[in-house]
Amino acid sequence: MRLVLRLPGPPVEDLDIGDRVLTIGSDVTADVRVEGPVAPVHLRIDTQTIEAIATCDVGGVMLRAGSRRTAVPCVITLGETTLELRASAVSAVATRDLALQALEDPELLWPSIVVVEGPGLGKELILREERVHVIGRARGCDLVLDDLEVTREHVEVRRRHGRVQVLDRRSTRGTWIGRRRLEPGRQAIWPTARMLRIGSSVLALIAPVAIPELDVRVGSEPEVDPSPPLERRSDSSPPPSASSPPPSASSARSSTIAQRDDASPVVAMDAFRENPTPPMPARKMGIVFVSVAALLVAIILAVLISSFYVLMG
């Protein structure tokens, strides 16, 4: 993952870190010079590590002087200046490759929790939808932290409806999102810009990889609608050529919108609405006709028999 440092001020600038080690501070020799109560060299950043020369705020959690934290997308505050560390954009080819990989491995599109500071540095937990994930010191937890300041089952995390929720399980030393302490037993939303602190461990929420909508074809066209409307064929549409392959079921579904006068598409359901009462089948019409004729003959015979008895009497 390559990182970009977003610099504040008009206009906003992006500085690609690349393979360098950036120094940030108030000295004129710093790669990024910031104003305010900032040390000459306050921070060093590369694509792997954030190193604090003087105390600063990373992801809402204090990073003390001389400490290090894994470099992930977050917000960094130095004095009165706020910097944004984010993942750099990838090329169209790399994005397409990533989309193809996501088809085979959907976990690439799931958020994850990474330990960026503390005894479990580097551990990762992938968050699955609608499942409760427990983080703590107990061996049965989904993410085990060998941190003596962490409770056996310290906190639970759940991904639901595109959001990540955190609940403190009445831990001994509490749970913080940024500088805010969570109320025990009450759900809270975990924003990706803030880090989670439990005991001496700091955890970062890594958002899923954003993949733009690409025209990715794997085998056949993507399905548009599982229950397509009725289709009205256009007489002007050319017949399929002999060399073209037969249409698949999914491509047939995607052709349920006809064109009228080469302008805006119209749904073919209009063809059905023009004739709301379908004609009665010929077989049913014959059965009805025979039934009516038999009824008329029975009535006539009944009248004749009644008249005969009246005359004879």
Secondary structure, 3 states (H helix, E strand, C coil): CCEEEEECCCCCEEEECCCCCEEEECCCCCCEECCCCCCCCCEEECCCEEEECCCEEECCEEECCCCEEECCCEEEEECCEEEEEEECCCCHHHHHHHHHHHHHCHHHHCCEEEEEECCCCCCEEECCECCEEEEECCCCCCEECCCCCCCCCCEEEEEECCEEEEEECCCCCCEEECCEECCCCCCEECCCCCCEEECCEEEEEECCCCCCCCCCCCCCCCCCCCCCCCCCCCCCCCCCCCCCCCCCHHHHHCCCEEECCCCCEEECCHHHHCCCCCCCCHHHHHHHHHHHHHHHHHHHHHHHHHHHHHHHC
